[in-house]
């Protein structure tokens, strides 16, 4: 599945229609906090979630109450209708007739009729999978900002439900895949089972090796991952680092866990959805992956790596990501950078070939990113003081203010000396002029 175009109206902060033509590989959304980046990802979950209207036992993502745009008036706030999410795209290279989900009122449900095109395709796929055909399934995932800590709870099941649950169903990779919560526990359970089965059979498992290869190849400094079963040691997933250390997953830094969890979860879901691809499951699986704040907890060096790792490991996936990091933006050699301002489209940049400073200043509206704010303030005060000296309007209070502003830079002796010398020259010149 690929989304070629999305139009949203009255969705969250977007009171006016937003119409975006999208890149088939990578779309990066940037903008200030509250500019609408996450809202677009949420709208995309509604668009791709329409696929689940045709998959038995899977929940589609409808338009919720919190998705409804609220207009603020002088004396009130009001919900605005209809709320619409319109999408155009393809499924495995075949153009799908455009589909729409909408909600007409506070007590109305999200419509399904106008999404019949994608629903019928999904129904056909559902039927063929249940007959045992090796039909391809798209990878569909939403990684929200709570992906490390906001864990999806598992409802209790009675004995009958457990007995009837299709443990090995390919569709299990879709369980809660569009919820804004972590489903890493499902991967951890699968990984543990595979390691245990391999130890009992005294052999290796192809799917397990695929996941391990993806993690080790993508995660910086990682040389191996395994599940610790020894009861005398902390049990769970562990990674081996290049410096020889072996660390439990739950003791890793947030950035490492973030990087690890995305790669491992995507790899696990690819091989679960499309086992007929064998060792090429990661390379051949197509789909849509949404990641909010891709740079979450990552060191700048890792921020520069993650785009390349994801696109190399999963070349057929269409990524939609948000970020505040100029290091991530800098790596978008191919794809679209969508810049938002005030819940409106500002402009779209095709790829980026800019310095970090140019990105921060030109795309993110950071004023003079080469300098710290205190240094910038000091130069502004110095400029005002020298202008006053030149005009004969300098006062002791202004000089005191400049001295105070320059104090944090006192250790920069050369810089401070130049500033002091410049001030003395200007003041002496003014005094000589007055004397003559």
N, C-alpha and C positions, 0 to 999 in steps of 0.2 A: 504494500500500500504506500502511496505517496499523495500528499496534499499539494495541489498545484495553486489553489487560490482559496482564500477564506474571507468572508464578509461577515462582520458582526455589527449589531445595532442594539442600543439600550442594554448592553452587557457590561455590568460593573461600572467602571468609570467612563465607558465609551457611550456617551449620550448621542453622539453623532456617528453615522456609519463609518466604519473602518474597512477599507477594501485593500487587501494585500495579495499581490502575485508573488509566489514563493519559489525559492530555489529547491531543486530536487535533491540536494545533498546536505546543505548546511545553511541555517538561518539563525543569525545571532541578533538578539534584541538588547539594545542598550538605552539608557536614559536615567534621569533622576529617580530617586525613591518616589513612588506614587505616580509614575508616568504611564503605567499600564502594561509593563512587561509581563508580570505574572498573570494578569487578566487575559492576555492573549494566549498564554499556555493553557489556562483553564478553558477558554473557548475552544481551543484545539482538542482538549479531552472530550468535549461534547461532540465535536466533528468526528473524531476517530472512534469514539465510543458508540457511534451509530452502527458500527460493524457488529457490535454485540447484540443488536436487536434481532439478528438472525442466528445467533449461536445459543443453543439450548443450555440453560443453566447459568448463563453469564449476565451480569447486570450492566446495562448501558448507562452512560453518564448523561443524565438529564440536566435541564436548566433548573438550578435550585433557587430558593428565595434570596440567598446572598449574592446571586449572579444578577439580580434585577437592578437596573440603573435607578438611582434615586436623584431626582431633581430638587434643588434647593430654591425655594421662592422666598419672598420677603417675610411671609407669615407661616410658612409650612414647608414640609418635605414630602414629596410624593413619588411613589413608584411609577415608572414609565413603561408602557407596553405598546406593541408587542416586543418581546426580547427575541432576537433571532440570531442563529448561527448558520450560515450558508457555506457550503464547501464544494469544491470541485477537485477531482483527483483520479487516480488510477489504482487498480488492484492487479498486481502482477502484469503490468504493462497494458492492461485493457482499460480504456477510458470508461469511467462510471458516470452515468447521468447525474448532474448536480443534485445534491441532497440538502435538505434544510430541517433543522429542529427549531421549534419556536414555543413560546409560552405567552398566552394572550391575557392572563390575569393572575392575581395572587392566589386564587383558588383553582386555577387550571393546571392540568398536567402538561408535561412537554409533549409536543405532537410527534407522531410517528409516520403519518401518512406520506408526508413529503420526503421521507427518508427511505421510501420503499425500494429505490434502486439499489442502494448499498445493502439493505436488509435482505433482498432476494439473492444477491450474490453470496452473502454470508450463509444464508439458509442452504444454498447448494453446496457450499464448502463444508458446512456442518454435516450434511447428509453423506457426503463422500468420505469424510474422515471417519464417521461412525461405521462405514462399510469396510474400513481398512485400507482405503486407497491412499497412495502416497501423494496427496494433494498438499501444496505448499500453504503454510499459515504465516500471516504477517506478525512480526514482533511489534507489540504496542505497549509502551510503558511511559509512566509519568513519574519522574523523580522530583519531588517537591523539596523545599528547604528543610523540612523536618525528617529527611530520609535517614538520618543517623539515630535520632532519638525518639521520634513520634512513631512508635511501633504499632502496627495494626493488630488488634486483639483478635484472638480466634474464638468464635462462639462455641459453647459446649455442645457436643453431639451425643445423642443416645446410642445405644448399642446397635440398633437397626440402621441408623444413618451411617455409622462407621462401617458396618458390614456391606452396605450398598454403595459406598463411595468409590468411584472409579480411580483408584490410586494411580494407575499408570496412564490415565487419559492425557492425550496431548494438550487438551484444553486447560489442564491444571496450571499451565504457565500464564493463563489470563486471570487467574484469581486475584482480585483486588489490584490489578496492574495499573489502574488509573486513579486509585485513591491517593490522597496526599499524605500517605503514611508509608513507613518502611515495611517491606515484605521480605527482608533479608533472612528472617527466621526460616522461611521456606527453603531458601538456598542452603542454609546451614544444616537443616535436617537432611536434605538430599545429599550434601557433601559427606556428612557423617555416615549415612547409609552406604554410599558408594565405597568409602574407605573401608568400612567394616566388611562389606561383601567381597572386596578385593583381597583383604587379608585372609578371609575364610577360604576363598577359592585359590589362594596363592597365585594370583595373576593380576593383570592390569585391566582396567576398564577404559574403552575408547573415549566415552563421553567425559569421564573424569579427567583423563589426560588432556582432552581438548580444553577444558576449563582451566586446569593447572597451567597449561602452556600460555593461555591468554593472559592470566594474572601475572605469571612470572615474566612474560615478554613485555607487559605493559606497565607494571608497577615498578617505579624506580627502586633500585637497591635490593630487589627481591630475587632470591635464587631458588626458593622452593616453598610450597605450602602443603600442609598435611593436617590430619585430625589426630589429636592426642587422646588415646584411650587409656593410658596408664593411670590406674586409680591413685597412685602415689604422687601424681603430678596434676596441676590444674588442667582439666579436660576441656577440649574445644579446638577450634581452628587455630593453627599457629603458622607463622611465616618465618622463614629463615632469611636473614639479611646478609649482604655481601661481607660485612665486618665480622660475621660468625655468630652474631646474636640470634636467638630464637625467641620470638615474642608471641604471647597470646593475642588473638584478634582484639579482645576487649581492652587491652593495655596499649594498643597502638594509638598514635596521635589521631585527632579527628580528621586531619587531612589525609592520612594514610588510609584510614577506614573508609573515608568517602571515595577515594580513588579505587580502592580494592572492591568495595561493595558494588559500585557501578559496573566495573568490568566483569566481575564474577557473576552478578545477577543477570546481566545481559547474555553472557555466554551460556549460563545454565538454561535460560529461557529459549535461546536459539536451538539448542540441541533437543530440548523437550518438545518444542513446536514442530521441528523438522528433522526427526531422527533419520529420515531417508537420505539426507544430504551427507551423512557420515562425517568424515573428518573435515568436510567443507561447509559444515553447518553455519559457522560464524561468517564465512565469506559470502555465502549464497543467500542467507536469510535476508529478506527485505522487510521494511516496516517503518514505523514512526516512533522516535524516542524524544521525549520532552524532558529537559533538565533545567530546573530553576537554580540560578546562581551556581553555574558550573565551577567557579573558582572557590566554592565554599571550603574554608579552612586550609586551602592549598598554599604552600610556599610559592613565591613568584617563579622559581625555577620549574616547579611542577605545573604551574599555570600555563607555562609555555609549552609543556609536553602533552597535556591531556587531549587537546584537539587532534593532534597527529595520531596519538594512540587510539582514540575512538574511531577515527576515519580509516586507519590502517587495519584495525582488528575487525571492524564491522563496515566494510566498504559499501554495502547495499542499503544501509540504513539512512533515512532522512532525519537529520537532527534539528531540533528547535531548542535553542538554549538562551538563557539570559546571563548577563555578567555585569560587574562593575570594574572588572580588571582590564587595564590597558594591555597587559601581557597576553591575555586571552584574545583580545581584539586584534592584536598585532599578528597573530597566527592565522588569520582568516585570509589566506592567499586566494582561495576560491570559495565562493558563497556570497551570501548577502548579509550586510550589517544594516539592521533596521533601527533607525534612531527615532525615539519617541520623546515628545514634550507635551506635558499637560494632557495626557490621554488623547493625543492626536499624533498622526504620522508627521514627523519633521522632514526626514529625507531617508533615502536608501542608498547605501554605498556598496558598489560591487567590488568585493575584496578589499584588502587594505595593504598598503606598502608604505607605512609611515613609521617614524620613530615613536618611542613611548611619549616623549614630550608633545609631539604633533598630535597624537591620538588624544592625550589628556586635554590639550588646549583646543584643538580643532573639532573633535567629536564629542568630548565630554564637558566642554565649557569650563575647564579648570583654568583660572587666570594665573599666568606666569608659573607653570608647574616646576620650573627649574629652581625656584626659591621657596623657602619656607615662609609661612605667613608672618612670623616675627621679623624676618629680614625684609620682606616686602613692606611691612608697616614702617620699619626703620627708614628705608629709602624714601618713602613718601613724606615722612616727617622731616628728613634731611633736606629734601627738595623744597619743602615749604619754608624751612628755616633759611636756606641759602637765598631763596627768592626774596625773603624779607630783609636779609643782610644787604643784598644788592640794591634794594629799594629804600634802604635806610629805615626799615620798620621793625627790625629785630628787637625782641625784648628778652630780659633775663628769664622770664617764664618759658619762652620758646626754647632757649638754650638748655634749660633744665629738662624740658620734655625730650629734646634730642639726646642729651646725655643718658637719660633713662632708657630711651629706645635702643641706644648703642651698647648699653651695658652687657646684654647677653652675648655680644660679639667681642668682648674685651680680650678673650683668649686668642682671637684671630688678630695677632699683633700687627701684621703687615697691613691688613685691611683697616684696622682701627687707626693706625698711624697715618695712613693716607687720608682718611676721613678727617682726622684732627688737623693735619697739615692744610688741607683744603679750607677748613673753617678759619684757621688762623690767617691764611693768605687773604681770604675774603674780608675778614674783620679788619686786618691791617690796612688793606686797600681803602676800606671805607673810612677808617680813622685818618689816613693821610689825605684823603680827599676833603674831609671836613676841616683839617688843619690848614690846608692850603686855601 
